[in-house]
């Protein structure tokens, strides 16, 4: 059974499967979600087309220059100067450029470097998309946790409203106390409705990374799993470094092209000359080569070599910057895991006990309505604080996974299945 969700911004097209007692929705683990996102990446078609274009560029660069065929007619008669073909000479020449500096090899090398850069940039974009999918998975976990907190708040508000109504009926509390309890109950219901909407939107946003059908359930206890804080940290993603390597190689290939262009190409001409006056035919052999009197292409060579050095420096700077970011993330992940553990094991049990004690005292007339509300808010604030801490922890893990290329094997698997 499916039901459309009337949501704006194109989300009305998404379908959310409703679980039943006979057919519960299958569980979607993080790796399964990322595998779906990797397999259904809409940018694959564009990346494949760019790769084919780059390979076509390699084939084109490896082609020799075309020869030229020339025809020239000399000594055409003037008006009144005799016959049409008297003393006319016709020359037919065949010319071929000779690439002396290795231009063809240099061109082909540059085209291959361009193809490598296209492939490297495509891999980085796919990793970026998997990071977004992992963030979307975290959004669902957080939305489910916030919905659970909203339900707990509603349950607390219902208990207080019922007890306050009993006290007002017994004339132990004024009428406005009952009105305040009812207002708190309405606000709790509104918060619950908003939390349910946020969860629906988060689930649809995650499903949009493949076919848009919300045919899964996510274990809510995964939000409280902080085992990622104890995992080993890998090196910076090779996919990112390969982009800089490809840029460096492309700049080096540009330098090779410019050095080849600094050696002038020669042109060889072979042909025949026919004299219509005498009927003689002669062989023509010639050639030409530019004189490097002014332009030796040195500026272009220096520019390409400087860009290659800049690409190497950029790679080193990028690696140092990302190493620092990974180190910072690891510290924040460990700190978040420690804070979450203390909130769950120390702060929340105390706040829950305080609520129980205040509610019991309120029922006996020992505490006011304000005391009960303060205890409830303290408990809800702690639970929301726990959700916020865990949300940041898992987002930091997603960012760390992106920087270290943790999901690169999923891309390789999706490519192998294509």
PyMOL commands that set and color helices and strands:
alter all, ss='L'
color gray80, all
select helices_A, chain A and resi 11-13+30-39+44-61+103-169+175-207+220-224+227-230+238-262+298-364+369-404+408-417
alter helices_A, ss='H'
color red, helices_A
select strands_A, chain A and resi 2-4+15-17+26-27+68-74+89-98+213-214+216-217+266-275+281-289
alter strands_A, ss='S'
color yellow, strands_A
deselect
rebuild
show_as cartoon
